[in-house]
Structures are given as C-alpha cells and as structure tokens.
Amino acid sequence: MNHLLKAKLVLAGLLLASLVPGPVSAAESPDPYANETTAQRDARMQWFREARFGMFIHWGVYSVPAGTYQGKPIDGIGEWIMCNGKIPMAEYQKFATGYNPTKYNADEWVRLAKEAGMKYIVITAKHHDGFANFATQASPWNIVQATPYGQDVLKPLAAACRHHGMKLGFYYSQAQDWNNGGSECSGVWDPAQKHDMDAYIDKVAVPQMKELLSNYGEFPAVLWWDTSCDMNKERADKLIEVLKLKPGIIHNNRLGGGYKGDTETPEQFIPATGFPGRDWETCMTMNDTWGFKSDDNHWKSTEMILQNLVDIASKGGNYLLNVGPTCEGLIPAPSVERLKAVGAWMKVNSEAIYGTTASPFKRLPWGRCTKKLAGSETTLYLHVFNWPADGRLVVPGLKNTVKSARLLAGGKKLKFTSTADGVEITVPAEAPDKISATVVLKIKGAPEVVPTPISQESDGTIHLRASQADLQGGLQYETGNGKDNIGYWTNPGDTARWTFKVNQPGKFKLVAEIAAEGSGSYEVLLGDRKISGTAPNTQDYTKFKRTNLNEEMELGAGSVTLTVKPVPAGCQPMNLRCLELVPVVK
C-alpha cells in the first residue's frame, strides 16, 4: 500500500469515527462489554493471559486441491486458492466431494496440542470460501450436506477439548464469503457470486453465528473474526449483538465497524515492543501457508518456533501456531514432529511461559526474559539463546537485590554478584538446552532496570531494530498488519539514528531488511564513512527482504553512531525493519 493512500485511509477513518455515536448504556449497546469494568475484564481475560500458547487449525475444502487447480500450481496460500485461481463457484464446490476426512481423530489432535504445551485451540468454522465445517441451516454449503463425510467436525473436537481440559475457539470469516455473497473486496470472478452483502449478513452470517455460539456447550471460548472488508457499524452491530449468547467469550480486533475487540492480532510477525496495555496474540504458520498445500515444504525449524514462543511471551503476548490438516484429516508429519519437540522443551520450561508477563528489559544480548510478581518478590526467567562461553551471564542494568539464582532444568543453584553493569551469574560450561536454557532469578521487589545501550550479541552481531531508533522528521515506527518497521521515508531530510556499544571490534558487513514498492536509494553514515544502499523492490510494504550492502567496515571498541537517510535524487518510500552488523569471519 503506498503512503499517500495510507494517509487518505487514515483521514477517512477519522471522519468515520467522528460520525459514530458516543457511549451508550449497556442496555442500548449491542456490545456485551460496552460498560465492562477493569476488574470484570481482567477476570474474563485471565485464562487467556495465563495460556500464552495455542494451536490454530486451518482446515476446509481447500485442502482437497491442496494448491493445485487444473493440473497447475496456484500461487499464494492454500485457503485462498478459489480467489487466487479465479475458480468459478460451481467448479470450486465440486471439491467438496473429495473432502472426506475419514482419518480425522479429534482426540489425537487435542492430545497433540496438549503434549506440545498448548492451552487452547482455534479452528476454522468458516473461512473466506464460505464452507462451513459444521451443521448449519443457513447454507447448504457445509460439511454435513455437501460432502461424503456428512458429519459436523466441530462436535467431536469440542468433546475432546472438554475431556482434556483444553479451551476451544472458532475462526469465522464474517465479511468475505466467496460462495454465500459476502464482501466483494477480493474481487468477483464469477457472475454467480453477485449478491447483496446485507442479505448475506442477515441470512447467513448472523444465523451461523447463533448456531456456533449455541450448539457446542461451553464453547467457543474465543471467537476469531477475520477481515473487516465492508463491515460498517450497522453490519458489525448485528454480529456483535449475538455474542451475548456466550457470556465471557473473548473476541479479536478484526470484526470491523469500529469495534476494537479484546485482542490485537499481528499476523506472521512479532511486534518489537508488543502492545502495552492491550492483550495480543501473534498467529503464525509453520511453513508458508495456513491451509494445506501439498508442495509447501518450507518448514520453520523447531529452534525458530521455540524462540518465537519465548520472544512473544517476553513481550506479553500469546503464540497461536498453525497446523493445516489434509483432506483426509491428518496433521502433516513435519508439524507433528515440531510440536512434539516443542512439547519436550515445555515439559521442562513451561513454568517460564505460563502466567508470565512482559520483560522489564528493553533488550538482552543473550536472549529474552519473562517474569512473575508475587507480593514483594519477583521471579525473572532468563531465557538464554546464546549460552555464554566464558560462564558469565550478565543481566544488564538490574539494580534489585538478588535472593537466589538457579537453573530451571534440574534446579542447580548458581552463584551471582551485583556489578556496575548489572547482575552477573556464574553458569555451567554446557547449556541445559541448546535452543533456549532457562535461568531462574528471584529478586526483591518489582524490577528496577537502568537502561543500557545497544550492545553486541555474544556472537559479535549488532542488531539495530526499528523500535530502537531515534527518529528525526516525519519518520514513524509502525506496527500491525505485517509491519514492525520505520516507515514514511518520503522526505530526504529525515533520519533514523542508532547509538551502540562495540565490545568486540573488527570488520563487519552491513545487512538491511527492507520492504518497498520501488527501488529507492539511501545512505548509511558511520563516522566519516558513507555507504550507499538500494531498497529492494518487494512489490509490497509488508514483504521484507534481507539485502547485503557490499562493503566491509572496521569498527573499533567503544560507542558508535549509525545514521540512515534517503538520497534526495532517488528518494522512494520504503519500510526499514532492521539493520545488522555481522562480523566478517576470515
């Protein structure tokens, strides 16, 4: 999206907000939480805040073509194949005859999630293709009437979740529905799709929402709306009113119509600073797609998944990790393998994830931190990704009196001392876990942390993140909708500046992570050195690419300032996520 268009959308949003009526009484408002107190909200959100880890399941008719139409692979994510392949309604609906998940075992799915350390599941009740994974009277396009399987798959999942003490939530595409007449924001490629959206809301979305909130016992605990295309307040009011059928339900921020919901939902990225003051949940795939695609084998490593979980918890959020089952009802083996590996780690370290709150540290050179407060004592869980080779784990800037230190795995007590730089803990030569080892540090009182400068990681790399920059001019730090970056690079006079400390001097190469819709030019100023860079044309401001600036630089020990600014002649908007100074190994 270009920045001029973004500005217009912001102004339009402000105008719309000015037209929305002010607060009304709970009796008049369709929102069941219109007058909720802070204490009531805290009680309602308690389980979600303690859970920290959940399973997302994208499953539907799109698992039948599995990314291929008429013998050709279709670009894009699996569940969008109807739209991306411009498949006519009648042709797409034929795929339902192949949706026969006879190998589906709800109990196995829930046991897998539980073994992984997950506390809740959110499954697609209806995605943008409009196919309902449940028994519904509102549309024949559902698993009971349109498939040979002929059964509601949500019922056994609800029963299994109930049996295993797992919370269950439903994903529901309230606006886009390519078979039942929802929003046309993704385009119309078949005349049969032409319908009135208000009729769809009244005859499909609202009745199905009533069914989902009435037919599954205490579930759903979560309602996961998706995309707010053309959801004006009148349409959104009709849907949010139905939430009154399920007191205590949690719903996200994607309904539309001006409703914020209970949770922020960053997708496929982890915001640098979380969302202070808001509950939030990063949803992320294990490979590149949500719905099953037979040719997508680009799997995230167990290390990445685990460190994502820790990173998200350290910022006060939840991790909703996706699986995309096959049309037979099987979760792909690579997903199972990774979930079991995560589960093995959680058996030892879950105390450092469940019920924790955000880190008191802005940055840590060796990993992340989560915490728990209890009376006059705080427990800091130090998640060490890069185990110190010299046996000295320094907790920078911590000024509290330390009561104890130990390894979480095995409970071995550790020696510690307070220094001018913070607290230094003596750790064993070998890490208890190669991916993330946990040190438990108990301190008196709430954490008191003196800010420390950006410094090198233990491997010598220097990360200069967007959230850490000193911004001059019209530059803005952006989060949400796939962004975690510095944006609005439209004025050549604007700059982003970082000051950092070099402890391990030497030669470095510079790597930039940038998204742009044009190949603009920029400069990196480092002392009296100018290094030229060109933004990669990723054709999307949320698709980031790592690029090397093909020059090496020598950095001595001490404080260093690095500045980035556009080149006037080649100034083009770009989004800068981070810079890295990587040691050159000869």
Buried (B, 14 or more C-beta within 10 A) or exposed (E): EEBEEBEEEEEEEEEEEEEEEEEEEEEEBBBBBBEBEEEEEEEBBEBBBEBBBBBBBBBBBBBBBBBBBEEEBBEBBBBBBBBBBBBBBEBBBEBBEBBBBEEBBBBBBBBBBBBBBBBBBBBBBBBBBBBBBBBBEBBEBBBBBBBEBEBBBBBBBBBBBBEEEBBBBBBBBBBBBBBBBBBBEBEEBBEEBEBEBBEBBEBBBBBBBBBBBEBBEEBBBBBBBBBBBBBBBEBBBBBBBBBEEBEBBBBBBBBBBBBEBBBBBBBEBBBBBBBEEBBBBBBBBBBBBBBBBBEBEEBBEBBBBBBBBBBBBBBBBBBBBBBBBBBBBBBBEBBBEBBEBBBBBBEBBBBBBBBBBBBBBBBBBBBBBBBBEEEEBBBBBBBBBBBBEEEEBBBBBBEBEBEEBBBBBEEEEBEBEBEEBBBBBBBEEEBBBEBBBBBBBBBEEEBBBEEBBBBBBBEBBBBBBBBBBEBBBEBEBBBBEBBBBBBBBBBBEBBBBBBBBBEBBBEBBBBBBBBBBBEBBBBBBBEEEEBEBBBBBBEEBBBBBEBEBEBEBEBEEEEBEBBBBBBEEBBBBBBBBBBBBBBEEE
